[in-house]
Amino acid sequence: MNTQTKTFPIQGMHCASCVRLIEKAVGKLDGVSACNVNLATNKASVSFDPQKVSDQKITLAVESVGYKIASGDQDKPKELDQLRKKVFVSLFLGSLIVVGGFLGMPFWMQLILATPVQFWAGWGFYQATIPALRHRTANMDTLVAIGTSVAFGYSAFVAIFPQVVKSIGIKPEPYFDVSTIIIGLILLGRFLEARAKAGTSEAIKKLIGMQAKTARVLRKAQDKWVEEDIPISDVVVGDVIRVRPGEKIPVDGVILEGESSIDESMVTGESMPVDKTKGDSVVGATINKTGTFTFKASKVGKDTLLSQIIKLVEEAQGSKAPIQRLADLISSYFVPVVIILAILTFVVWFVFGPSPAFLFAMLNSIAVLIIACPCAMGLATPTAIMVGTGIGAEHGILIKDAKSLETAHKIKTIIFDKTGTLTEGKPVVTDVKGDVLQLAASLEKGSEHSLAEAIIAKAEQEGLALSVVEGFKAIPGHGVEGVIDKKKVVLGNRKLMKKENISVDESQVEKLEEQGKTVMMLGVNGKLAGLIAVADTIKTSAKDAVKKLQDMGIEVVMITGDNQRTAEAIAGQAGIKKVYAEVLPQEKEEIVRKLQRSLPAGRQVAFVGDGINDAPALAQADVGIAMGSGTDVAIEAGDITLINSDLRSVAAAIDLSKKTMRTIKLNLFWAFGYNIILIPVAMGVLYPFWGILLNPIFASAAMALSSISVVSNSLLLKRYKI
Amino acid sequence: MDKIIVTALGFIGIIFTVWFFLMKKEKQVTVVDEVDITVNGGYSPEVISIPVGKITKINFLRTDPTDCLGEIVLGDFKIKKELPLNQKVTVEIKPEKAGEYVYSCGMNMYHGKIIVK
């Protein structure tokens, strides 16, 4: 048997049981003779017969137990290490040449020192340039390769044939310091930039790392329940899972038995643990704090809330912001334009420049090639978007794409749906006038309206037996009707009463409505039998959230199907002045459109709703903000989804958008400004006035700094506190 | 005399740069279900044409060690992926609208185009 041993870097291990799981999964593959996993080094050493097992099979086996072979990333540390070496060698040799130049180091010795820098440390520039030229395209490496090759080529010629240079009237002087230090500094810039860039994608790594690896599943074996630790990928919907204190909840589900306090901060951003008991839903990756409980898995694999969050964040980070369009357009012409400018610089200096014209022409055109930095323009927007969306996700604010993040900072009007958004969405019966509760509850049994739940709950609380309803009918925007004991019973609002020609005692109704209660009237055989008032409590965060938005100069509007008086009472409690009441569900979208028309161009309208009933209004708004809590949230419904029920997150999302846009604008200003100002300086436009020229070495230092400054500025966003 | 030669060579150089980089003809490859794109100094084929409303698989294989090409961004389709060296990375797209969609490397230096018909 032909056995080979290979090391695979593993991602996602955190304990000794991870080691066992991987060893077991890989070890059982036919053809694998040994598998040793080292937790400290995060590596698996596998001895296998390549005829029977492929790398891919081993990768699949590792993935089947919930871990990953770090395929692409495994080369990253090695690459960085290599880059570090190259930076050190080129700057060291470059410094020797600089000092040696002053001390009269022979040219041939400078040539020997500069050659490895040009063709070993700088080989990557050629490696990128040659295939790019085959595609008739060019990038920053092309500019560096041309610039340093010219400096090195001329210097090598001077070193080998000094007499020839002298004979044409130029003092033989090599510029190996230019070629070596430029390569050293640009590589140093790349090294620092690579390290900084890794920080921009931290959020997604954190999210992936949050996933539990195993689940303790209760399964029946020979009429007995046995507990078994299985990889999370083997959990199926319907599995009963036990979670002990301090453990991560592996997947989404509903508690069957037990109660506990659960820390959901990693998913919702809410810092306070939430008490949960039988029937409550739990979210995978959150942490069980105190009690032990069992729950039934309802969502596994890619359907869990965490997986959906990861997918959404990944998509957002891959999307393009409209503000990037200009940078895109410029960068597609940038490198050829810089090459043209370098040629022009050479010609102008050679023809009109002072003596030695050739040297001035050469050094200035090298400076133009080296100082141009298209990378800073390319990095300006995506790095800020990555950090911005990442911070949002960490706080339960999911931004669907870069466009939504960009649009959110222009919001001038924000419309809140009342029920379930501004209010808790759990209405309770507060007043019953007349003997109508039993009839109302019987009728509402068939309804799905949130008010129906409140009436049925009240009837159950009072132990009322419900009657059979015939001919039940829900009339959207009005109420319900049906026949009970051969009597026609109707329950609903004024519109329904008017339709049924039932007269109502307005003074009684108005009094209840002024208290912010929703009043339903019950009519039996065309006569009013009584009233039921239902109240939904306003969220504790509502007032504060509305004030924050108003302080930001945003007009806050409330929209509801409730009558004007109830709506105004609730809006008053939240501090909202503008109210659209008695709006039918299908009319919400039209109101959004109306408000959009009333605003000047560039000012945007946002709609905040629960994402389930408000889909058309959310879609019509410039920014649709869907709110929910935990697993109930319709994650794809809005441009921005808030996974916690704290209304202050709306202001936080807009503020995050403003901060991210400010970072992007600053990045673009810096990246464009840098090139617009320094390319002409490198061309020598200041020379006729003040005699200022840019040494190519300083040009390379400025270039290296420009990309780093853009990435670092994006990373500064991380300091933003929500 | 040397000034005239340098000016003339400079002029030729500029014309050549414009022709070489900015006036290249894009060869368009029509794709039915799946296409392999080699990532080496750019994208080959650089311009692909795919049908609207259908899923198309694009397999990227990066053979060029240039760091810049280590990431692919199809911004219009909200896709950003790492391209490990010598490993096939597949992305699936289902364009809903006809039009031209440009994709690029992570730093927006190398570009390819997807024409949706």
Interface residues (C-beta under 8 A of the other chain):
Chain A: S71 G72 D73 D75 E79 G124 Q127 A128 I130 P131 A132 L133 R134 H135 R136 T137 A138 N139 M140 D141 R190 A194 E314 E315 A316 Q317 G318 S319 K320 Q324 A327 D328 S331 S332 Y333 V335 P336 I339 I340 I343 L344 F346 V347 F350 V351 A361 P374 C375 M377 G378 L379 P382 D401 A402
Chain B: K3 V6 T7 G10 F11 G13 I14 T17 V18 F20 F21 L22 K24 N40 G41 G42 Y43 S44 E46 D64 P65 T66 D67 C68 G70 V73 L74 G75 D76 F77 K78 I79 K80 K81 E82 L83 P84 L85 Q87 V102 S104 G106 M107 N108 M109 Y110 H111
